Amino acid sequence: MVRLFARINVADFETWREVYDEFYGERGAMGVLGAAAFQLVDDPNDVTIWHDFETAEVARAFVSSDALRNVMQRAGVQGEPQFWFTSESWRPAPSFAPSL
């Protein structure tokens, strides 16, 4: 499993989210297995997204696709997104709650 992170700046989060949601079916067809989006606390137009893929090759193909480039443009992504690819190397115990 490979997790792709992307950090983007958008003109308007609500507009971006609408276009991102419309892209759902196409993302799945391009190999996205899971996703989530986060907004910077002090700037809701600074967005970090993760997508899971089976392999790095599929993730890289997604990032370099015309479909993604076109949807980012329609969604109001400003400037160049930052992309990085990761694989899980550690996972904590199910809970950080103190033992009783």
C-alpha positions in Angstrom: 0.0 0.0 0.0 1.2 3.5 -0.9 -0.2 6.7 0.5 0.1 9.8 -1.6 0.0 13.1 0.2 -0.7 16.3 -1.7 -0.7 19.8 -0.3 -2.5 22.4 -2.4 -3.7 26.0 -2.1 -7.2 26.6 -3.4 -9.0 29.8 -4.3 -12.1 28.7 -2.4 -12.4 25.5 -0.3 -16.1 25.0 -1.0 -15.6 25.2 -4.8 -12.7 22.9 -4.6 -14.6 20.3 -2.5 -17.5 20.3 -4.9 -15.3 19.6 -7.9 -13.2 17.0 -5.9 -16.4 15.2 -4.9 -17.6 15.1 -8.6 -14.2 13.4 -9.4 -15.0 10.5 -7.0 -15.9 7.9 -9.6 -13.0 8.7 -11.8 -10.5 8.6 -8.9 -11.6 5.1 -8.1 -11.2 4.0 -11.7 -7.7 5.4 -11.5 -6.7 3.2 -8.5 -7.6 5.3 -5.5 -8.5 3.0 -2.6 -9.1 5.6 0.1 -8.8 9.3 0.7 -9.2 12.1 3.2 -8.8 15.9 3.1 -7.6 18.3 5.8 -7.6 22.1 6.1 -5.0 24.1 7.8 -6.5 25.5 11.0 -5.6 29.1 10.2 -6.2 29.0 6.5 -9.0 26.8 5.2 -7.8 27.2 1.6 -4.5 25.4 2.5 -5.5 21.8 2.0 -3.7 18.5 2.5 -5.1 15.4 0.9 -4.1 11.7 1.1 -5.0 9.0 -1.3 -4.1 5.3 -0.9 -3.0 3.1 -3.9 -2.0 -0.5 -4.3 1.4 0.5 -5.8 3.7 3.5 -6.2 3.4 3.1 -10.0 -0.4 3.5 -9.8 0.0 6.5 -7.5 2.6 8.2 -9.9 0.3 7.5 -12.9 -2.5 9.3 -11.0 -0.4 12.3 -10.2 0.9 12.6 -13.8 -2.5 12.2 -15.4 -4.3 14.8 -17.6 -7.5 14.0 -15.7 -6.0 15.1 -12.4 -4.4 18.2 -13.9 -7.7 19.2 -15.5 -9.8 18.6 -12.3 -7.3 20.6 -10.2 -7.5 23.5 -12.7 -11.4 23.4 -12.6 -11.3 23.2 -8.8 -9.3 26.4 -8.4 -6.0 24.9 -7.3 -3.4 27.7 -7.2 0.3 27.3 -7.9 2.0 24.0 -8.0 0.8 21.2 -5.6 3.4 19.4 -3.5 3.2 15.6 -3.8 5.0 13.0 -1.8 4.6 9.2 -1.7 4.9 7.1 1.5 4.6 3.5 2.7 3.7 2.7 6.2 6.6 1.9 8.4 5.0 1.9 11.9 1.6 1.8 13.5 0.9 2.5 17.2 -1.1 0.3 19.4 -4.9 0.8 18.9 -5.1 3.4 21.6 -2.9 6.0 23.3 -5.3 6.1 26.2 -3.6 5.4 29.6 -4.2 2.0 31.1 -6.3 1.9 34.2 
